[in-house]
């Protein structure tokens, strides 16, 4: 299985910053230990044209040139730096590469990504560019698939993804998230499942099973982009849910099994994770990667070369 990494692009964050930048290096090390046969690949750099499938060119330019205002940087949660701009491109490029690999091998992973709070013209919540929206539209523009589902199981709603893809009937957005958690003003996904604080394994897994059944009753994707957030874990500082490590493993198996039995490719991203102990977050992500590797055997069913692009100008992907 191919896994794409960008952890050597490190953001220079101020002391005490709550974003766990070190987790990405630890995830790569844990992935190697859990899956000795994994093929680690450096994340490619997303181009301006690829980013423009989901983002306003002026916003892309501001990130690239360092002209984001202080208010925009505060909303993102990161101070601007060359490293921030480059890592954000690489994170999006990793999801693009994971989608391409998944369509060849059945499953692939981005060891970062899941930046679902980024909107078309601004970033927020530690998210600069929306990798899932960009990759979904690029796979269509390259005529690899017609329909894509984004299954977002981060504990926070994918508000940026929902906004960008709100009028795109060729991409289905599913978000299973904490009802009382950030973002406190939610966008409308194609299917939102809001869970109360304290939700544990059994209730979560039942809600996920019902949500997947509803999604597949309404939509037939050829590719799933799966945001496998670690933040529903009971040890997460920002999560408010109470899933165990075993419960999160069953969550992953439900997603991969549902895709596997329908011969749908899956590109998984790691999304959020803010454990009180970083080792707990890394363990959740490493488990996801090991489970993904177990499903990387059967290639996805071939798709006719027909593109359905939902946004004006969406063929600008060079």
DARA-V949596 format. One record per helix or strand. SS is the DSSP state (~ for helix, > for strand). FROM is the first residue (numbers start at 1). TO is the last residue. Records with the same first field share a line. If there is no record, write none. Layout:
# DARA-V949596
SS->FROM-TO ; FROM-TO
This chain:
# DARA-V949596
>->2-5 ; 39-42 ; 107-110 ; 124-124 ; 127-127 ; 148-152 ; 171-178 ; 191-195 ; 200-200 ; 223-227 ; 233-233 ; 236-236 ; 242-243 ; 265-269 ; 275-275
~->23-34 ; 48-51 ; 57-65 ; 70-76 ; 82-105 ; 131-141 ; 159-164 ; 201-218 ; 245-261 ; 278-294
